[in-house]
Amino acid sequence: MTVGTSEAAPVPIYDGHCHVASTDFIPTEFIEDVVGNVHRRLEAEGVAPRRSRLVDAYVAQHQDHHADQLVKEMDASGVGRAVLLVPDFTLRMTAPLSIEEMARRHHEIRLRHPGRFWVYLGVDPRRGPEGVDVFERLVGTYGFDGLKLYPPCGYSPSDRALYPYYEVCAALSLPVFLHTGPTAGSLDFAPAHPLNVDQAARDFPLVDFVLGHGGVTHVDVAAYLAAFRRNVYLDIGGFAGAATPGGWPAHLRHLFRLGLNHKIIFGTDWPLNRMSGGLGRLIEEVVHGPQVLAGLPHRERALILHRNLLRVLPARSRPVPVS
Ligand SMILES: [Zn+2]
């Protein structure tokens, strides 16, 4: 699936950062944290509904248990494929499913929507050696495509406990996608600073590390890491919420002109932006809007919109060979 550009051939669009919008995978505690900040803003503006009603509205948005709605939105927006991220919150929040159950469910989603999804599976490193075995077994059983880390749960991405996971990733050519920057208010922000990846990135030069939200928060640090560490990439997931005075199109326009387009991976962090107009509007603005990609060479658009993602994925996961 492709969306035409003003020049040359159409460029496929692959989304490197999505979640299944389901309370089976995203703990209600996480949703309540998010709602807390939304409620605080609405309260200040004098238009806040009861907090419980707001929670109900968000929970109602997280009932896409089989990703059917996501696939519909991808179809309507011209997004051919997407990465589903499966963070392991289970040591910090009450989660309805175990890692094994979440893995199986994501496998079923892939079977239900063939050729549409890659999956990066998360395991909290504090699960110890048993966690490494679980990760290796599930990746082997289901053919998942990467490791997802959530440092705000309370660990650094350079924690030695993660090194056995990185050995597995190095052996299987799997990328490591780690959340950076702020998140749910009950979690830890300090371990989510992008510089925490530095030691791991140096110790595992054969593993590609993708800084989740790296093109949105702490951009100065994330950008120099991507520029100077061969194996560090930037994700722009959540860009529509970028806290920037010129609006997100101006932010992305600037980001895409830093000489880093060989390291930037397009991602929306759907369903995060579902509340603000949906995928279609975002993709239209990115691909055809007057600011974001306007004037960039076809080759660089292709890098951002799909080629960089394909480069970090293991060869077996790529629909077409990339050089
Ligand atoms: Zn996300």
Residues whose N, C-alpha, C, O or C-beta is under 5 A from the ligand:
A	BS01	ZN	D269
